[in-house]
Amino acid sequence: MDIHSTYADTHIPRQTPRGRYLFVLSLTALGVVYGDIGTSPLYAIRECFHGTHSITATPENILGVLSLIFWSLIIVISIKYLVFVLRADNHGEGGILSLAALATPIKPSGRTEKWIVIALGVFGAALLYGDGVLTPAISVLGAMEGLSVATPVLTPYIVPITIAILIGLFLLQSRGTAGIGKIFGPVTLLWFSVLAVLGLAQIFHYPYVLTAVNPFHGVDFFIRNGWHGFIILGSVFLVVTGGEALYADMGHFGIRPIRLAWFTIVLPALLLNYFGQGALLLEDPEMAVNPFYRLAPAWALYPMILLATAAAVIASQAVISGAFSLTMQAVQLGLIPRLKITHTSSKEYGQIYLPAVNWALMTGCIAVVLGFHTSSSLAAAYGIAVTSTMVITTVLFYVVARQRWNWGFLPIAALCLFFLIIDLAFFGANIIKVLDGGWFPLLLAVIVFIVMMTWKKGRSILQRRIQKETQLLEGFLHDIAKEKLTRVSGLAVFMNGNATRTPPALLHNLEHNKVLHERVLFVTVKTRPIPYIEAEERIKFEHLSNGFSRLKIYYGYMEDPNIPRELANIAQPGFVFKPEETTYFLGRETIISTRKYSGMALWREKLFSLISRNARSATAYFGIPADRVVELGEQVEI
């Protein structure tokens, strides 16, 4: 699950954290990074022995499944992600889009030679929206199913209570998580502590279960069960579904706190609980109906349900915030249209809220809960998106290691082939779930992918069409110097997509109004394929001639633009910025889809036109005061 969670400061200082600071970061990382993988014990073992594609809970099968779980956590999480993938540091940030940006530059509305790499990164990001819908649903539903263990009388109320909790969670998003986020780490620490204690208590009753650490049990499991054993991998994979979060949240906490939290708390607690559930099944295979809650003594059942619900809500919050952050990156990289982004904290930049994404996720979560009813049914749909993303991560990591780091071909090829074999095995075991509900995250991912690639391609075509109708800026300045135009007082700011061309809005203004301001500033905003831009590299100012100036503003894909703020920070001789004397001129294009120009299929042109009409205005996106804006429209055929 690709989580760019926003509970912590977005940009962690470069110094290596130590002492108390390291402890605080590691504790916070527990609640943000490990929320999803920490709730897997609610349903992972159960799905292996009581799910849709379950296997009989014989001693041999129990030890075999536990061996697969143990080595999956070691190889996939501990080695692949913690040791290797976290090395792919894109100026402090991680995640699938950051990895794709490392592999090849992602330019908003621009061309790229490595379009396959870009497409892989975009599809990986699209898959994570399906994960963002399923994770809250399965986590909260799995926690609530403890009520049926407590008393069958409450079984009919599980789905309504789950939906109520999810609605409440999404309704709170607009208020931010700065307050409640502070308790996420301690609550998650309590959760992992309880997981460890419950598992350890059961292991004492049946210590023979620890022999499952021997990989022979996993090999023997496949030999004895053949194809059915391979299918069980789809359920075993549930224990590593939070793996993408480790890399995605690197920028929020840094590598060291994430690794420390995993090896000292999360991994031991998870293994103890999984082995404890296995020991319980060795004693009584009938407990496979819900081995997690059966670990708890009767008096602790209701407190466990409350704690599990809290852990599920924390895991869900991490996914939701991750979707917000992922969307913000996609907007900056030109993969989706401008959306409304609200900052919910004045102290923490990363605290953001996107209404459109929030309500879409809430609708999706409610729909899947109503459609699947149980976490066991949801588990059939869960995993396909994450396995696909893990495959893409391995491929992109190979590209980065070879081309960016110049690692030797044979070592990196052997390493990535090893990871790829495991990824593809999990993917193959999950792909059979398509008819059981796995089609949902795949369909959602395909829709998001089409929208992203259509928007990126459409913007590229639109930019080329506009450029053909404008002249070079140098030529315009030469021509305008010969004309006697009325100049009015004040500063005119023209937003300009291409710094070397004349803004269409300026040409339209001259054509209709026949006037120029005394001072004219051309502003071009560029997003670079890195998360943050240093202050000294933010702007490049250039005096041209005859009262004209040119300004280039650079942002990283984790930043949102604010033009008035940047203008106020310009310290150049002869340039004075007075907001009350500044007028912003923006172009607004109306897209006309035709068959006249080749580039996209007609249906994609119509889709691009529809998306463009509903995109957030440039005025709001660039933080420009609405009462200081003049928009000049034109129709553009593509």
ZITAMO-V572556 format. One record per residue. D_FIRST is the distance of its C-alpha to the first C-alpha in whole Angstrom. Layout:
[[D_FIRST] [D_FIRST]]
This chain:
[[0] [4] [6] [10] [11] [15] [16] [18] [20] [18] [21] [21] [25] [25] [27] [26] [25] [28] [29] [29] [26] [24] [24] [23] [20] [19] [20] [18] [15] [15] [14] [12] [10] [10] [11] [8] [9] [13] [13] [13] [16] [17] [17] [16] [20] [21] [19] [21] [24] [25] [22] [23] [23] [24] [27] [30] [29] [32] [32] [31] [28] [27] [28] [26] [23] [23] [23] [21] [18] [20] [20] [16] [15] [18] [17] [13] [12] [16] [17] [15] [12] [15] [18] [17] [14] [15] [18] [17] [18] [19] [21] [19] [16] [12] [10] [10] [13] [14] [14] [16] [18] [19] [20] [22] [23] [22] [25] [25] [27] [28] [29] [27] [28] [25] [24] [22] [20] [19] [19] [16] [14] [15] [14] [10] [10] [11] [9] [6] [9] [10] [6] [8] [11] [10] [9] [12] [14] [13] [13] [16] [18] [18] [19] [22] [23] [25] [27] [28] [29] [31] [33] [33] [35] [31] [29] [30] [29] [25] [24] [26] [25] [21] [22] [24] [21] [19] [21] [22] [19] [19] [22] [22] [19] [22] [24] [21] [20] [22] [24] [22] [19] [22] [22] [18] [19] [22] [21] [18] [20] [23] [20] [19] [23] [24] [22] [24] [27] [27] [26] [28] [31] [30] [30] [34] [35] [34] [33] [34] [30] [29] [31] [27] [26] [29] [27] [30] [29] [26] [28] [31] [28] [28] [31] [32] [30] [29] [27] [27] [25] [23] [22] [21] [18] [16] [16] [16] [13] [11] [12] [10] [6] [5] [6] [5] [5] [9] [10] [8] [11] [13] [16] [16] [17] [18] [17] [20] [19] [15] [17] [20] [18] [16] [19] [22] [20] [17] [17] [21] [20] [18] [20] [23] [22] [21] [24] [26] [25] [26] [29] [30] [29] [32] [34] [34] [32] [32] [29] [27] [27] [25] [25] [23] [25] [28] [27] [28] [32] [34] [34] [31] [29] [29] [28] [25] [24] [24] [22] [19] [19] [19] [16] [14] [15] [14] [11] [11] [12] [10] [7] [11] [12] [9] [10] [13] [13] [11] [14] [17] [16] [16] [20] [21] [20] [22] [20] [20] [23] [24] [23] [24] [22] [23] [23] [24] [25] [28] [27] [23] [22] [18] [19] [19] [19] [19] [21] [20] [16] [17] [19] [18] [15] [17] [19] [17] [16] [19] [20] [18] [19] [23] [22] [21] [22] [21] [18] [19] [19] [16] [15] [17] [14] [11] [10] [11] [9] [6] [10] [11] [8] [9] [13] [13] [12] [15] [17] [16] [17] [20] [21] [21] [22] [25] [26] [25] [26] [28] [27] [30] [29] [30] [28] [24] [25] [25] [22] [20] [22] [21] [18] [18] [20] [17] [15] [17] [18] [15] [15] [18] [18] [16] [17] [20] [18] [19] [22] [21] [18] [16] [18] [16] [13] [15] [17] [15] [14] [17] [19] [16] [17] [21] [21] [19] [21] [24] [24] [24] [27] [29] [29] [30] [33] [34] [34] [36] [38] [39] [40] [43] [44] [44] [47] [46] [46] [49] [51] [50] [51] [54] [56] [55] [57] [60] [60] [61] [58] [58] [56] [55] [54] [50] [47] [46] [42] [41] [37] [37] [34] [36] [38] [41] [42] [44] [42] [43] [43] [46] [48] [47] [48] [51] [52] [52] [53] [55] [54] [52] [51] [53] [50] [47] [44] [41] [37] [35] [31] [29] [25] [25] [22] [21] [20] [23] [27] [29] [32] [35] [33] [32] [35] [38] [41] [44] [47] [49] [52] [54] [52] [49] [46] [42] [39] [36] [33] [30] [26] [23] [20] [19] [22] [24] [27] [31] [34] [36] [35] [35] [39] [40] [39] [41] [44] [46] [50] [51] [48] [47] [45] [46] [44] [46] [48] [45] [44] [41] [41] [38] [38] [37] [37] [37] [36] [38] [37] [40] [40] [42] [40] [38] [34] [32] [33] [34] [32] [29] [32] [32] [29] [28] [32] [30] [27] [29] [32] [29] [27] [28] [31] [31] [33] [31] [28] [30] [31] [35] [37] [38] [42] [42] [41] [43] [41] [43] [41] [42] [41] [40] [40] [37]]
